[in-house]
């Protein structure tokens, strides 16, 4: 089943993926993810139970998330609420 997940953090040779807006998390081997993946990268993950069959970077979702964060930071800098 394909799901969207974001890489929350790396812990040694493992990555912590967040699903369902952070409600669920899964620790997977770092080697099961694309080489360019880093913290904050969104992925399209094909799961089989708790195993990652494949994962590809979701470029569009990653870009949208970066844009949302940049906009929020800009509002904070300006003092907007």
HTML snippet that shows the backbone in 3Dmol.js (N, CA, C, O; Angstrom):
<script src="https://3Dmol.org/build/3Dmol-min.js"></script>
<div id="view" style="width:600px;height:400px;position:relative"></div>
<script>
const pdb = `
ATOM      1  N   UNK A   1       0.844  -1.173   0.000  1.00  0.00           N
ATOM      2  CA  UNK A   1       0.000   0.000   0.000  1.00  0.00           C
ATOM      3  C   UNK A   1       0.896   1.245   0.000  1.00  0.00           C
ATOM      4  O   UNK A   1       1.830   1.338   0.797  1.00  0.00           O
ATOM      5  N   UNK A   2       0.612   2.206  -0.898  1.00  0.00           N
ATOM      6  CA  UNK A   2       1.385   3.448  -0.977  1.00  0.00           C
ATOM      7  C   UNK A   2       0.867   4.440   0.054  1.00  0.00           C
ATOM      8  O   UNK A   2      -0.336   4.660   0.196  1.00  0.00           O
ATOM      9  N   UNK A   3       1.813   5.025   0.759  1.00  0.00           N
ATOM     10  CA  UNK A   3       1.474   6.030   1.767  1.00  0.00           C
ATOM     11  C   UNK A   3       2.459   7.180   1.662  1.00  0.00           C
ATOM     12  O   UNK A   3       3.554   7.034   1.119  1.00  0.00           O
ATOM     13  N   UNK A   4       2.050   8.331   2.191  1.00  0.00           N
ATOM     14  CA  UNK A   4       2.957   9.474   2.276  1.00  0.00           C
ATOM     15  C   UNK A   4       3.528   9.520   3.677  1.00  0.00           C
ATOM     16  O   UNK A   4       2.827   9.297   4.664  1.00  0.00           O
ATOM     17  N   UNK A   5       4.818   9.815   3.742  1.00  0.00           N
ATOM     18  CA  UNK A   5       5.490   9.926   5.034  1.00  0.00           C
ATOM     19  C   UNK A   5       6.553  10.997   4.924  1.00  0.00           C
ATOM     20  O   UNK A   5       7.037  11.296   3.833  1.00  0.00           O
ATOM     21  N   UNK A   6       6.913  11.574   6.060  1.00  0.00           N
ATOM     22  CA  UNK A   6       7.989  12.554   6.100  1.00  0.00           C
ATOM     23  C   UNK A   6       9.089  11.988   6.999  1.00  0.00           C
ATOM     24  O   UNK A   6       8.815  11.319   7.995  1.00  0.00           O
ATOM     25  N   UNK A   7      10.327  12.269   6.629  1.00  0.00           N
ATOM     26  CA  UNK A   7      11.442  11.842   7.467  1.00  0.00           C
ATOM     27  C   UNK A   7      11.572  12.841   8.601  1.00  0.00           C
ATOM     28  O   UNK A   7      11.897  14.008   8.380  1.00  0.00           O
ATOM     29  N   UNK A   8      11.319  12.381   9.809  1.00  0.00           N
ATOM     30  CA  UNK A   8      11.408  13.233  10.986  1.00  0.00           C
ATOM     31  C   UNK A   8      12.858  13.420  11.411  1.00  0.00           C
ATOM     32  O   UNK A   8      13.299  14.538  11.679  1.00  0.00           O
ATOM     33  N   UNK A   9      13.597  12.307  11.469  1.00  0.00           N
ATOM     34  CA  UNK A   9      14.988  12.384  11.907  1.00  0.00           C
ATOM     35  C   UNK A   9      15.694  11.078  11.599  1.00  0.00           C
ATOM     36  O   UNK A   9      15.076  10.055  11.307  1.00  0.00           O
ATOM     37  N   UNK A  10      17.013  11.155  11.677  1.00  0.00           N
ATOM     38  CA  UNK A  10      17.849   9.972  11.551  1.00  0.00           C
ATOM     39  C   UNK A  10      18.460   9.667  12.905  1.00  0.00           C
ATOM     40  O   UNK A  10      18.866  10.567  13.639  1.00  0.00           O
ATOM     41  N   UNK A  11      18.517   8.400  13.217  1.00  0.00           N
ATOM     42  CA  UNK A  11      19.162   7.925  14.437  1.00  0.00           C
ATOM     43  C   UNK A  11      20.121   6.816  14.026  1.00  0.00           C
ATOM     44  O   UNK A  11      19.733   5.654  13.906  1.00  0.00           O
ATOM     45  N   UNK A  12      21.381   7.192  13.813  1.00  0.00           N
ATOM     46  CA  UNK A  12      22.361   6.211  13.353  1.00  0.00           C
ATOM     47  C   UNK A  12      21.999   5.682  11.982  1.00  0.00           C
ATOM     48  O   UNK A  12      21.844   6.453  11.034  1.00  0.00           O
ATOM     49  N   UNK A  13      21.864   4.373  11.873  1.00  0.00           N
ATOM     50  CA  UNK A  13      21.545   3.731  10.598  1.00  0.00           C
ATOM     51  C   UNK A  13      20.042   3.618  10.343  1.00  0.00           C
ATOM     52  O   UNK A  13      19.611   2.909   9.434  1.00  0.00           O
ATOM     53  N   UNK A  14      19.254   4.319  11.148  1.00  0.00           N
ATOM     54  CA  UNK A  14      17.808   4.238  11.023  1.00  0.00           C
ATOM     55  C   UNK A  14      17.191   5.613  10.796  1.00  0.00           C
ATOM     56  O   UNK A  14      17.771   6.641  11.146  1.00  0.00           O
ATOM     57  N   UNK A  15      15.994   5.605  10.197  1.00  0.00           N
ATOM     58  CA  UNK A  15      15.232   6.829   9.973  1.00  0.00           C
ATOM     59  C   UNK A  15      13.881   6.676  10.657  1.00  0.00           C
ATOM     60  O   UNK A  15      13.292   5.595  10.671  1.00  0.00           O
ATOM     61  N   UNK A  16      13.404   7.779  11.222  1.00  0.00           N
ATOM     62  CA  UNK A  16      12.075   7.798  11.821  1.00  0.00           C
ATOM     63  C   UNK A  16      11.141   8.492  10.834  1.00  0.00           C
ATOM     64  O   UNK A  16      11.300   9.672  10.522  1.00  0.00           O
ATOM     65  N   UNK A  17      10.162   7.723  10.352  1.00  0.00           N
ATOM     66  CA  UNK A  17       9.172   8.250   9.413  1.00  0.00           C
ATOM     67  C   UNK A  17       7.890   8.566  10.158  1.00  0.00           C
ATOM     68  O   UNK A  17       7.464   7.806  11.028  1.00  0.00           O
ATOM     69  N   UNK A  18       7.271   9.699   9.814  1.00  0.00           N
ATOM     70  CA  UNK A  18       5.991  10.071  10.393  1.00  0.00           C
ATOM     71  C   UNK A  18       4.912   9.939   9.326  1.00  0.00           C
ATOM     72  O   UNK A  18       5.058  10.423   8.204  1.00  0.00           O
ATOM     73  N   UNK A  19       3.826   9.273   9.705  1.00  0.00           N
ATOM     74  CA  UNK A  19       2.671   9.080   8.839  1.00  0.00           C
ATOM     75  C   UNK A  19       1.480   9.776   9.475  1.00  0.00           C
ATOM     76  O   UNK A  19       1.502  10.087  10.666  1.00  0.00           O
ATOM     77  N   UNK A  20       0.449  10.018   8.695  1.00  0.00           N
ATOM     78  CA  UNK A  20      -0.819  10.552   9.214  1.00  0.00           C
ATOM     79  C   UNK A  20      -0.608  11.792  10.071  1.00  0.00           C
ATOM     80  O   UNK A  20      -1.099  11.869  11.197  1.00  0.00           O
ATOM     81  N   UNK A  21       0.121  12.756   9.535  1.00  0.00           N
ATOM     82  CA  UNK A  21       0.382  14.035  10.204  1.00  0.00           C
ATOM     83  C   UNK A  21       0.995  13.841  11.594  1.00  0.00           C
ATOM     84  O   UNK A  21       0.652  14.550  12.539  1.00  0.00           O
ATOM     85  N   UNK A  22       1.900  12.878  11.701  1.00  0.00           N
ATOM     86  CA  UNK A  22       2.638  12.677  12.944  1.00  0.00           C
ATOM     87  C   UNK A  22       1.969  11.753  13.939  1.00  0.00           C
ATOM     88  O   UNK A  22       2.526  11.484  15.004  1.00  0.00           O
ATOM     89  N   UNK A  23       0.781  11.261  13.610  1.00  0.00           N
ATOM     90  CA  UNK A  23       0.063  10.384  14.537  1.00  0.00           C
ATOM     91  C   UNK A  23       0.741   9.019  14.646  1.00  0.00           C
ATOM     92  O   UNK A  23       0.736   8.412  15.717  1.00  0.00           O
ATOM     93  N   UNK A  24       1.315   8.537  13.568  1.00  0.00           N
ATOM     94  CA  UNK A  24       1.981   7.233  13.548  1.00  0.00           C
ATOM     95  C   UNK A  24       3.415   7.417  13.095  1.00  0.00           C
ATOM     96  O   UNK A  24       3.711   8.246  12.234  1.00  0.00           O
ATOM     97  N   UNK A  25       4.301   6.630  13.690  1.00  0.00           N
ATOM     98  CA  UNK A  25       5.694   6.688  13.261  1.00  0.00           C
ATOM     99  C   UNK A  25       6.223   5.282  13.090  1.00  0.00           C
ATOM    100  O   UNK A  25       5.705   4.321  13.660  1.00  0.00           O
ATOM    101  N   UNK A  26       7.272   5.190  12.285  1.00  0.00           N
ATOM    102  CA  UNK A  26       7.893   3.912  12.006  1.00  0.00           C
ATOM    103  C   UNK A  26       9.391   4.138  11.880  1.00  0.00           C
ATOM    104  O   UNK A  26       9.828   5.090  11.232  1.00  0.00           O
ATOM    105  N   UNK A  27      10.168   3.274  12.492  1.00  0.00           N
ATOM    106  CA  UNK A  27      11.626   3.331  12.382  1.00  0.00           C
ATOM    107  C   UNK A  27      12.032   2.306  11.329  1.00  0.00           C
ATOM    108  O   UNK A  27      11.704   1.123  11.431  1.00  0.00           O
ATOM    109  N   UNK A  28      12.757   2.786  10.307  1.00  0.00           N
ATOM    110  CA  UNK A  28      13.164   1.914   9.200  1.00  0.00           C
ATOM    111  C   UNK A  28      14.656   2.051   8.964  1.00  0.00           C
ATOM    112  O   UNK A  28      15.248   3.064   9.332  1.00  0.00           O
ATOM    113  N   UNK A  29      15.274   1.046   8.354  1.00  0.00           N
ATOM    114  CA  UNK A  29      16.691   1.177   8.008  1.00  0.00           C
ATOM    115  C   UNK A  29      16.899   2.329   7.028  1.00  0.00           C
ATOM    116  O   UNK A  29      16.152   2.484   6.062  1.00  0.00           O
ATOM    117  N   UNK A  30      17.911   3.122   7.292  1.00  0.00           N
ATOM    118  CA  UNK A  30      18.215   4.265   6.429  1.00  0.00           C
ATOM    119  C   UNK A  30      18.465   3.814   4.998  1.00  0.00           C
ATOM    120  O   UNK A  30      18.134   4.529   4.053  1.00  0.00           O
ATOM    121  N   UNK A  31      19.045   2.636   4.837  1.00  0.00           N
ATOM    122  CA  UNK A  31      19.379   2.136   3.502  1.00  0.00           C
ATOM    123  C   UNK A  31      18.136   1.797   2.666  1.00  0.00           C
ATOM    124  O   UNK A  31      18.246   1.600   1.456  1.00  0.00           O
ATOM    125  N   UNK A  32      16.959   1.727   3.297  1.00  0.00           N
ATOM    126  CA  UNK A  32      15.737   1.444   2.546  1.00  0.00           C
ATOM    127  C   UNK A  32      15.148   2.703   1.904  1.00  0.00           C
ATOM    128  O   UNK A  32      14.140   2.635   1.201  1.00  0.00           O
ATOM    129  N   UNK A  33      15.785   3.853   2.151  1.00  0.00           N
ATOM    130  CA  UNK A  33      15.312   5.133   1.620  1.00  0.00           C
ATOM    131  C   UNK A  33      16.211   5.618   0.490  1.00  0.00           C
ATOM    132  O   UNK A  33      17.357   5.184   0.376  1.00  0.00           O
ATOM    133  N   UNK A  34      15.692   6.524  -0.352  1.00  0.00           N
ATOM    134  CA  UNK A  34      16.524   7.085  -1.425  1.00  0.00           C
ATOM    135  C   UNK A  34      17.756   7.794  -0.853  1.00  0.00           C
ATOM    136  O   UNK A  34      17.695   8.369   0.234  1.00  0.00           O
ATOM    137  N   UNK A  35      18.851   7.753  -1.573  1.00  0.00           N
ATOM    138  CA  UNK A  35      20.118   8.346  -1.112  1.00  0.00           C
ATOM    139  C   UNK A  35      20.006   9.832  -0.803  1.00  0.00           C
ATOM    140  O   UNK A  35      20.623  10.315   0.147  1.00  0.00           O
ATOM    141  N   UNK A  36      19.221  10.567  -1.600  1.00  0.00           N
ATOM    142  CA  UNK A  36      19.118  12.024  -1.410  1.00  0.00           C
ATOM    143  C   UNK A  36      18.165  12.407  -0.277  1.00  0.00           C
ATOM    144  O   UNK A  36      18.036  13.587   0.048  1.00  0.00           O
ATOM    145  N   UNK A  37      17.513  11.443   0.313  1.00  0.00           N
ATOM    146  CA  UNK A  37      16.534  11.735   1.363  1.00  0.00           C
ATOM    147  C   UNK A  37      17.229  12.297   2.599  1.00  0.00           C
ATOM    148  O   UNK A  37      18.287  11.821   3.011  1.00  0.00           O
ATOM    149  N   UNK A  38      16.602  13.327   3.179  1.00  0.00           N
ATOM    150  CA  UNK A  38      17.138  13.934   4.395  1.00  0.00           C
ATOM    151  C   UNK A  38      15.966  14.313   5.286  1.00  0.00           C
ATOM    152  O   UNK A  38      14.810  14.160   4.893  1.00  0.00           O
ATOM    153  N   UNK A  39      16.253  14.802   6.469  1.00  0.00           N
ATOM    154  CA  UNK A  39      15.193  15.202   7.381  1.00  0.00           C
ATOM    155  C   UNK A  39      14.299  16.237   6.707  1.00  0.00           C
ATOM    156  O   UNK A  39      14.781  17.184   6.086  1.00  0.00           O
ATOM    157  N   UNK A  40      12.995  16.042   6.838  1.00  0.00           N
ATOM    158  CA  UNK A  40      12.041  16.957   6.216  1.00  0.00           C
ATOM    159  C   UNK A  40      11.609  16.549   4.819  1.00  0.00           C
ATOM    160  O   UNK A  40      10.693  17.150   4.257  1.00  0.00           O
ATOM    161  N   UNK A  41      12.252  15.534   4.246  1.00  0.00           N
ATOM    162  CA  UNK A  41      11.892  15.067   2.913  1.00  0.00           C
ATOM    163  C   UNK A  41      10.615  14.237   2.986  1.00  0.00           C
ATOM    164  O   UNK A  41      10.475  13.357   3.835  1.00  0.00           O
ATOM    165  N   UNK A  42       9.686  14.537   2.079  1.00  0.00           N
ATOM    166  CA  UNK A  42       8.461  13.753   1.976  1.00  0.00           C
ATOM    167  C   UNK A  42       8.690  12.607   1.014  1.00  0.00           C
ATOM    168  O   UNK A  42       9.381  12.750   0.005  1.00  0.00           O
ATOM    169  N   UNK A  43       8.105  11.478   1.337  1.00  0.00           N
ATOM    170  CA  UNK A  43       8.280  10.268   0.543  1.00  0.00           C
ATOM    171  C   UNK A  43       6.940   9.660   0.164  1.00  0.00           C
ATOM    172  O   UNK A  43       5.945   9.820   0.870  1.00  0.00           O
ATOM    173  N   UNK A  44       6.934   8.959  -0.963  1.00  0.00           N
ATOM    174  CA  UNK A  44       5.840   8.059  -1.325  1.00  0.00           C
ATOM    175  C   UNK A  44       6.387   6.670  -1.012  1.00  0.00           C
ATOM    176  O   UNK A  44       7.328   6.200  -1.652  1.00  0.00           O
ATOM    177  N   UNK A  45       5.785   6.027  -0.023  1.00  0.00           N
ATOM    178  CA  UNK A  45       6.319   4.774   0.497  1.00  0.00           C
ATOM    179  C   UNK A  45       5.361   3.637   0.172  1.00  0.00           C
ATOM    180  O   UNK A  45       4.159   3.731   0.420  1.00  0.00           O
ATOM    181  N   UNK A  46       5.902   2.573  -0.381  1.00  0.00           N
ATOM    182  CA  UNK A  46       5.132   1.360  -0.633  1.00  0.00           C
ATOM    183  C   UNK A  46       5.444   0.401   0.513  1.00  0.00           C
ATOM    184  O   UNK A  46       6.561  -0.100   0.639  1.00  0.00           O
ATOM    185  N   UNK A  47       4.437   0.160   1.339  1.00  0.00           N
ATOM    186  CA  UNK A  47       4.614  -0.641   2.546  1.00  0.00           C
ATOM    187  C   UNK A  47       4.025  -2.041   2.371  1.00  0.00           C
ATOM    188  O   UNK A  47       3.060  -2.255   1.638  1.00  0.00           O
ATOM    189  N   UNK A  48       4.642  -2.966   3.069  1.00  0.00           N
ATOM    190  CA  UNK A  48       4.085  -4.312   3.214  1.00  0.00           C
ATOM    191  C   UNK A  48       4.145  -4.604   4.700  1.00  0.00           C
ATOM    192  O   UNK A  48       5.179  -5.024   5.219  1.00  0.00           O
ATOM    193  N   UNK A  49       3.039  -4.381   5.380  1.00  0.00           N
ATOM    194  CA  UNK A  49       3.040  -4.451   6.840  1.00  0.00           C
ATOM    195  C   UNK A  49       3.857  -3.285   7.378  1.00  0.00           C
ATOM    196  O   UNK A  49       3.538  -2.125   7.114  1.00  0.00           O
ATOM    197  N   UNK A  50       4.904  -3.588   8.128  1.00  0.00           N
ATOM    198  CA  UNK A  50       5.794  -2.539   8.641  1.00  0.00           C
ATOM    199  C   UNK A  50       7.097  -2.477   7.865  1.00  0.00           C
ATOM    200  O   UNK A  50       8.036  -1.799   8.282  1.00  0.00           O
ATOM    201  N   UNK A  51       7.165  -3.180   6.738  1.00  0.00           N
ATOM    202  CA  UNK A  51       8.372  -3.181   5.910  1.00  0.00           C
ATOM    203  C   UNK A  51       8.215  -2.221   4.744  1.00  0.00           C
ATOM    204  O   UNK A  51       7.155  -2.142   4.124  1.00  0.00           O
ATOM    205  N   UNK A  52       9.286  -1.493   4.456  1.00  0.00           N
ATOM    206  CA  UNK A  52       9.303  -0.587   3.310  1.00  0.00           C
ATOM    207  C   UNK A  52       9.728  -1.390   2.083  1.00  0.00           C
ATOM    208  O   UNK A  52      10.872  -1.834   1.991  1.00  0.00           O
ATOM    209  N   UNK A  53       8.797  -1.574   1.139  1.00  0.00           N
ATOM    210  CA  UNK A  53       9.134  -2.269  -0.106  1.00  0.00           C
ATOM    211  C   UNK A  53       9.890  -1.333  -1.035  1.00  0.00           C
ATOM    212  O   UNK A  53      10.865  -1.726  -1.675  1.00  0.00           O
ATOM    213  N   UNK A  54       9.419  -0.066  -1.102  1.00  0.00           N
ATOM    214  CA  UNK A  54      10.096   0.937  -1.923  1.00  0.00           C
ATOM    215  C   UNK A  54       9.720   2.318  -1.406  1.00  0.00           C
ATOM    216  O   UNK A  54       8.682   2.503  -0.772  1.00  0.00           O
ATOM    217  N   UNK A  55      10.577   3.269  -1.689  1.00  0.00           N
ATOM    218  CA  UNK A  55      10.315   4.662  -1.290  1.00  0.00           C
ATOM    219  C   UNK A  55      10.929   5.576  -2.332  1.00  0.00           C
ATOM    220  O   UNK A  55      12.075   5.393  -2.741  1.00  0.00           O
ATOM    221  N   UNK A  56      10.149   6.565  -2.756  1.00  0.00           N
ATOM    222  CA  UNK A  56      10.649   7.582  -3.683  1.00  0.00           C
ATOM    223  C   UNK A  56      10.348   8.950  -3.089  1.00  0.00           C
ATOM    224  O   UNK A  56       9.366   9.128  -2.368  1.00  0.00           O
ATOM    225  N   UNK A  57      11.198   9.901  -3.400  1.00  0.00           N
ATOM    226  CA  UNK A  57      11.012  11.259  -2.897  1.00  0.00           C
ATOM    227  C   UNK A  57       9.819  11.897  -3.589  1.00  0.00           C
ATOM    228  O   UNK A  57       9.700  11.853  -4.814  1.00  0.00           O
ATOM    229  N   UNK A  58       8.943  12.487  -2.798  1.00  0.00           N
ATOM    230  CA  UNK A  58       7.799  13.234  -3.309  1.00  0.00           C
ATOM    231  C   UNK A  58       8.248  14.692  -3.423  1.00  0.00           C
ATOM    232  O   UNK A  58       8.123  15.472  -2.479  1.00  0.00           O
ATOM    233  N   UNK A  59       8.766  15.035  -4.585  1.00  0.00           N
ATOM    234  CA  UNK A  59       9.350  16.362  -4.810  1.00  0.00           C
ATOM    235  C   UNK A  59       8.321  17.474  -4.581  1.00  0.00           C
ATOM    236  O   UNK A  59       8.640  18.499  -3.978  1.00  0.00           O
ATOM    237  N   UNK A  60       7.099  17.276  -5.056  1.00  0.00           N
ATOM    238  CA  UNK A  60       6.071  18.315  -4.934  1.00  0.00           C
ATOM    239  C   UNK A  60       5.701  18.567  -3.478  1.00  0.00           C
ATOM    240  O   UNK A  60       5.629  19.718  -3.046  1.00  0.00           O
ATOM    241  N   UNK A  61       5.468  17.501  -2.721  1.00  0.00           N
ATOM    242  CA  UNK A  61       5.082  17.668  -1.318  1.00  0.00           C
ATOM    243  C   UNK A  61       6.232  18.266  -0.506  1.00  0.00           C
ATOM    244  O   UNK A  61       6.008  19.089   0.381  1.00  0.00           O
ATOM    245  N   UNK A  62       7.456  17.852  -0.813  1.00  0.00           N
ATOM    246  CA  UNK A  62       8.624  18.401  -0.119  1.00  0.00           C
ATOM    247  C   UNK A  62       8.731  19.900  -0.388  1.00  0.00           C
ATOM    248  O   UNK A  62       8.992  20.680   0.527  1.00  0.00           O
ATOM    249  N   UNK A  63       8.531  20.302  -1.645  1.00  0.00           N
ATOM    250  CA  UNK A  63       8.593  21.726  -1.999  1.00  0.00           C
ATOM    251  C   UNK A  63       7.481  22.514  -1.304  1.00  0.00           C
ATOM    252  O   UNK A  63       7.719  23.619  -0.817  1.00  0.00           O
ATOM    253  N   UNK A  64       6.264  21.951  -1.255  1.00  0.00           N
ATOM    254  CA  UNK A  64       5.155  22.629  -0.577  1.00  0.00           C
ATOM    255  C   UNK A  64       5.459  22.817   0.910  1.00  0.00           C
ATOM    256  O   UNK A  64       5.198  23.881   1.473  1.00  0.00           O
ATOM    257  N   UNK A  65       6.004  21.794   1.533  1.00  0.00           N
ATOM    258  CA  UNK A  65       6.321  21.886   2.963  1.00  0.00           C
ATOM    259  C   UNK A  65       7.386  22.952   3.206  1.00  0.00           C
ATOM    260  O   UNK A  65       7.278  23.731   4.154  1.00  0.00           O
ATOM    261  N   UNK A  66       8.406  22.993   2.363  1.00  0.00           N
ATOM    262  CA  UNK A  66       9.454  24.012   2.505  1.00  0.00           C
ATOM    263  C   UNK A  66       8.874  25.409   2.348  1.00  0.00           C
ATOM    264  O   UNK A  66       9.253  26.326   3.077  1.00  0.00           O
ATOM    265  N   UNK A  67       7.952  25.577   1.394  1.00  0.00           N
ATOM    266  CA  UNK A  67       7.321  26.874   1.164  1.00  0.00           C
ATOM    267  C   UNK A  67       6.493  27.295   2.377  1.00  0.00           C
ATOM    268  O   UNK A  67       6.558  28.448   2.802  1.00  0.00           O
ATOM    269  N   UNK A  68       5.706  26.355   2.941  1.00  0.00           N
ATOM    270  CA  UNK A  68       4.900  26.667   4.133  1.00  0.00           C
ATOM    271  C   UNK A  68       5.793  27.109   5.285  1.00  0.00           C
ATOM    272  O   UNK A  68       5.475  28.071   5.984  1.00  0.00           O
ATOM    273  N   UNK A  69       6.902  26.417   5.485  1.00  0.00           N
ATOM    274  CA  UNK A  69       7.822  26.758   6.574  1.00  0.00           C
ATOM    275  C   UNK A  69       8.439  28.135   6.340  1.00  0.00           C
ATOM    276  O   UNK A  69       8.538  28.943   7.264  1.00  0.00           O
ATOM    277  N   UNK A  70       8.853  28.396   5.093  1.00  0.00           N
ATOM    278  CA  UNK A  70       9.445  29.695   4.774  1.00  0.00           C
ATOM    279  C   UNK A  70       8.447  30.826   5.025  1.00  0.00           C
ATOM    280  O   UNK A  70       8.819  31.878   5.544  1.00  0.00           O
ATOM    281  N   UNK A  71       7.180  30.612   4.657  1.00  0.00           N
ATOM    282  CA  UNK A  71       6.154  31.634   4.878  1.00  0.00           C
ATOM    283  C   UNK A  71       5.921  31.873   6.369  1.00  0.00           C
ATOM    284  O   UNK A  71       5.771  33.017   6.798  1.00  0.00           O
ATOM    285  N   UNK A  72       5.890  30.812   7.149  1.00  0.00           N
ATOM    286  CA  UNK A  72       5.707  30.958   8.595  1.00  0.00           C
ATOM    287  C   UNK A  72       6.880  31.698   9.225  1.00  0.00           C
ATOM    288  O   UNK A  72       6.684  32.556  10.087  1.00  0.00           O
ATOM    289  N   UNK A  73       8.094  31.372   8.802  1.00  0.00           N
ATOM    290  CA  UNK A  73       9.272  32.070   9.335  1.00  0.00           C
ATOM    291  C   UNK A  73       9.243  33.553   8.979  1.00  0.00           C
ATOM    292  O   UNK A  73       9.603  34.401   9.796  1.00  0.00           O
ATOM    293  N   UNK A  74       8.818  33.859   7.770  1.00  0.00           N
ATOM    294  CA  UNK A  74       8.738  35.257   7.336  1.00  0.00           C
ATOM    295  C   UNK A  74       7.716  36.004   8.187  1.00  0.00           C
ATOM    296  O   UNK A  74       7.969  37.145   8.575  1.00  0.00           O
ATOM    297  N   UNK A  75       6.574  35.399   8.487  1.00  0.00           N
ATOM    298  CA  UNK A  75       5.570  36.027   9.343  1.00  0.00           C
ATOM    299  C   UNK A  75       6.120  36.283  10.736  1.00  0.00           C
ATOM    300  O   UNK A  75       5.875  37.336  11.325  1.00  0.00           O
ATOM    301  N   UNK A  76       6.857  35.328  11.257  1.00  0.00           N
ATOM    302  CA  UNK A  76       7.469  35.508  12.586  1.00  0.00           C
ATOM    303  C   UNK A  76       8.466  36.664  12.573  1.00  0.00           C
ATOM    304  O   UNK A  76       8.510  37.460  13.510  1.00  0.00           O
ATOM    305  N   UNK A  77       9.263  36.753  11.511  1.00  0.00           N
ATOM    306  CA  UNK A  77      10.251  37.832  11.414  1.00  0.00           C
ATOM    307  C   UNK A  77       9.569  39.196  11.357  1.00  0.00           C
ATOM    308  O   UNK A  77      10.064  40.173  11.920  1.00  0.00           O
ATOM    309  N   UNK A  78       8.425  39.252  10.670  1.00  0.00           N
ATOM    310  CA  UNK A  78       7.689  40.520  10.555  1.00  0.00           C
ATOM    311  C   UNK A  78       6.857  40.829  11.808  1.00  0.00           C
ATOM    312  O   UNK A  78       6.407  41.958  12.004  1.00  0.00           O
ATOM    313  N   UNK A  79       6.665  39.828  12.635  1.00  0.00           N
ATOM    314  CA  UNK A  79       5.863  40.019  13.834  1.00  0.00           C
ATOM    315  C   UNK A  79       4.376  39.821  13.608  1.00  0.00           C
ATOM    316  O   UNK A  79       3.561  40.197  14.451  1.00  0.00           O
ATOM    317  N   UNK A  80       4.015  39.228  12.463  1.00  0.00           N
ATOM    318  CA  UNK A  80       2.610  38.930  12.186  1.00  0.00           C
ATOM    319  C   UNK A  80       2.140  37.799  13.106  1.00  0.00           C
ATOM    320  O   UNK A  80       2.927  36.971  13.564  1.00  0.00           O
ATOM    321  N   UNK A  81       0.835  37.796  13.357  1.00  0.00           N
ATOM    322  CA  UNK A  81       0.279  36.726  14.188  1.00  0.00           C
ATOM    323  C   UNK A  81      -0.567  35.806  13.387  1.00  0.00           C
ATOM    324  O   UNK A  81      -1.117  34.845  13.927  1.00  0.00           O
TER     325      UNK A  81
END
`;
const viewer = $3Dmol.createViewer("view");
viewer.addModel(pdb, "pdb");
viewer.setStyle({}, {cartoon: {color: "spectrum"}});
viewer.zoomTo();
viewer.render();
</script>
